[in-house]
Amino acid sequence: MRLALAASVAAGVSLGTMGIYLVIRRVVFLGLVVANAATLGTALAEAVGWRPEPMSLAAAVIAAVALGGVETTGRVSAESLMGWAYAVTSSATVLLLSWVVGGTSDTLHLLFGNVLAVQTTEVVQLTIVASVIGVVQWLFGRRFLLVTFDPEAASVAGVNTRLWSVALNLAIGVAAATAVHAIGALLTFALLTLPAMAALLAATSVRATFVLSVLSSAGLSSLGLAAAFYLDLPAGPATVALLAASVPLAALSRSVLVRDDDGRTPPSQRLEP
C-alpha cells in the first residue's frame, strides 16, 4: 500500500499538471489515445521479446507528438481522428495480448490498472518524471500557456508555436507512458483529465488551477487507496470513481460561489491566462 500510495501521488503530480493543457485545448481524447498507445507499445514488446518500458514510452511519445498537431478539416474534426486512433490502439493491444502465448497474464492489467502491484523501480521512475515535469512547468509554463490559450497571437508575436506544441505533447507523452506502465491506462487517463476538469471549473486563476489540479490528483488518489483498503474495493476503479465525482462537485461549488445577483458569472471570476 505504501508503494501504491507513492506511485499514485507521483503520477497525480505529473498528470495533474499536464492535463490542464489538454482540457484547455479541448483535446482530452488525446490523453486516452496516448494511454492506449503506451499499452500497445508494451504489448508489442511482449510479442517480440523486448523490454516493455522503452517500447511503451516510444509509442506514447509518437502518438502524442503526431496527434497533437492534428487540426480540424472541413470534413473530419481532430477529435474524430483521435477517436479513430483510440479504436486502432485499443483493438491492436487486445489482439496482440490474445496472440502472445503467456503474455496476457503479465500485461492485461495495463488496460484497467493494478496500482497495488507497482514495484519500487516504477515508483522511482514516476517520482523522477514528476520532478522533471515540475521543473519543465516552472521553466516553460508561460510559453506553454501562451501557445495553448492563443496560438495565433503567439505566432504573430514570433513564437514558434509548432515547436512549443511538440515540446508540450512530448512532456504529456512521457508522463502518460510512465504512468501507464505502473498504474494502468484507465487510471492514467482519469488522472490526466478529471482533476484538470474539476480545477478549471472551480478555480478562477491559472495558478490556482494548476495547484488545485495537482492537490486533487494526489489527495483523491490517496482517498481511493484508503477506500480500497477499508472497503475491500478495486483500487484503480475506486480512485477513478472519486476523481469522476469531483467534477460535478466542482461545477456545483462554482455555481454557488461565483454567481452574481443576475445569475451570471462575473468577468473577474472567469479564468484568464
Secondary structure as the mmCIF struct_conf table of DSSP 4:
data_model
#
loop_
_struct_conf.conf_type_id
_struct_conf.id
_struct_conf.beg_label_comp_id
_struct_conf.beg_label_asym_id
_struct_conf.beg_label_seq_id
_struct_conf.end_label_comp_id
_struct_conf.end_label_asym_id
_struct_conf.end_label_seq_id
HELX_RH_AL_P HELX_RH_AL_P1 ARG A 2 ILE A 24
TURN_TY1_P TURN_TY1_P1 ARG A 25 ARG A 26
HELX_RH_AL_P HELX_RH_AL_P2 VAL A 28 VAL A 48
TURN_TY1_P TURN_TY1_P2 GLY A 49 GLY A 49
HELX_RH_AL_P HELX_RH_AL_P3 PRO A 52 GLY A 68
TURN_TY1_P TURN_TY1_P3 GLY A 69 GLY A 69
BEND BEND1 GLY A 74 VAL A 76
HELX_RH_AL_P HELX_RH_AL_P4 ALA A 78 TRP A 99
BEND BEND2 VAL A 100 VAL A 100
TURN_TY1_P TURN_TY1_P4 VAL A 101 GLY A 103
HELX_RH_AL_P HELX_RH_AL_P5 THR A 104 THR A 107
TURN_TY1_P TURN_TY1_P5 LEU A 108 LEU A 108
HELX_RH_AL_P HELX_RH_AL_P6 HIS A 109 PHE A 112
HELX_RH_3T_P HELX_RH_3T_P1 VAL A 115 ALA A 117
HELX_RH_AL_P HELX_RH_AL_P7 THR A 120 PHE A 149
HELX_RH_AL_P HELX_RH_AL_P8 PRO A 151 VAL A 156
TURN_TY1_P TURN_TY1_P6 ALA A 157 GLY A 158
HELX_RH_AL_P HELX_RH_AL_P9 THR A 161 ILE A 183
HELX_RH_AL_P HELX_RH_AL_P10 ALA A 185 ALA A 202
BEND BEND3 THR A 204 SER A 205
HELX_RH_AL_P HELX_RH_AL_P11 VAL A 206 LEU A 231
TURN_TY1_P TURN_TY1_P7 ASP A 232 ASP A 232
HELX_RH_AL_P HELX_RH_AL_P12 ALA A 235 LEU A 257
BEND BEND4 VAL A 258 VAL A 258
TURN_TY1_P TURN_TY1_P8 ASP A 261 ASP A 262
BEND BEND5 GLY A 263 GLY A 263
HELX_RH_3T_P HELX_RH_3T_P2 PRO A 267 GLN A 269
BEND BEND6 ARG A 270 ARG A 270
#
